[in-house]
Amino acid sequence: MRVNARFEGDAEAQIAYLAQATGMGVSDVLRTSVQHYYDAVRARRAGLKHLSAFIGQGDSGRGDIAGSYKARLAEGWSAKHGRRADAPHAVHEPAPPGRAGKRQGGGA
């Protein structure tokens, strides 16, 4: 397709800058610019449509993934960072049953 267009003011300065900075001709700058704009618009319009093709596609054969993901994460992080899986939890983690409510340093 042959296109005849007029660029003035800021648009003209921007094209001239891109041509000088990249060493491309004006036609190549415009082709590349259209390609970038096209890619951006396609990505926005597609949204998460492509992601839905992957959701639920994994089949590990395990039935306990949802119920044991925290333990699996702890094991993986422990292996990666050299900490024991039974090391104390982070501050925001709840205390294991039996420890809640116990005070340190003696009592009454």
Buried (B, 14 or more C-beta within 10 A) or exposed (E): EEEEEEEEEEEEEEBEEBBEEEEBEEEEBBEEEEEEEEEEEEEEEEEEEEEEEEEEEEEEEEEEEEEEEEEEEBEEEBEEEEEEEEEEEEEEEEEEEEEEEEEEEEEE
